[in-house]
Amino acid sequence: MEHEIAQFIIQEVLGESSDFDLSTDDDLLGSGLISSMGVFRIISFLEKNYEVKVPLQDMVIDNFMTIDAIAGYTRRQRG
C-alpha cells in the first residue's frame, strides 16, 4: 500500500518521474511538498482505490503528514 500511495503522490501530485526519491516517513505537509489541494487529490485516490470514505473530521495533519501515516489511516478505515 505504501508503494502505491508513494507512486501516486510522486506522479500525480508532484508531477515527478517515478525515480523521484520519496521516503515513507518524509514530512509531506510541514516541508511544503504537498499543498492542501494535493491532500484532496490523495483523499480522492484513497477513496477510489481503497474503498474508504474520509470524513471531514479525519482530514487532519496527523492522518496525512507522511506516507506511513496515510497508509496507517487507510488500513484503520478499512477495518
TABELTA-V290779 format. One record per residue. D_CENTER is the distance of its C-alpha to the mean C-alpha in Angstrom with 2 decimals. Layout:
# TABELTA-V290779
{{D_CENTER} {D_CENTER}}
This chain:
# TABELTA-V290779
{{10.51} {8.93} {10.73} {9.70} {5.90} {7.33} {9.89} {8.15} {6.65} {10.17} {12.19} {11.08} {9.47} {11.57} {14.33} {15.27} {17.09} {15.87} {17.82} {15.72} {15.18} {11.83} {12.13} {9.91} {11.40} {11.26} {10.96} {8.54} {10.18} {13.63} {14.20} {13.69} {11.57} {9.18} {11.32} {11.30} {11.60} {8.49} {6.68} {9.05} {8.39} {4.83} {6.95} {9.68} {8.32} {7.77} {11.13} {12.82} {12.05} {12.03} {14.46} {13.09} {13.88} {11.96} {15.02} {15.46} {16.37} {13.04} {11.24} {11.94} {10.92} {11.32} {8.65} {5.80} {7.95} {7.06} {5.58} {8.61} {8.06} {5.05} {7.49} {10.36} {9.71} {9.40} {12.51} {14.29} {13.94} {15.32} {18.15}}
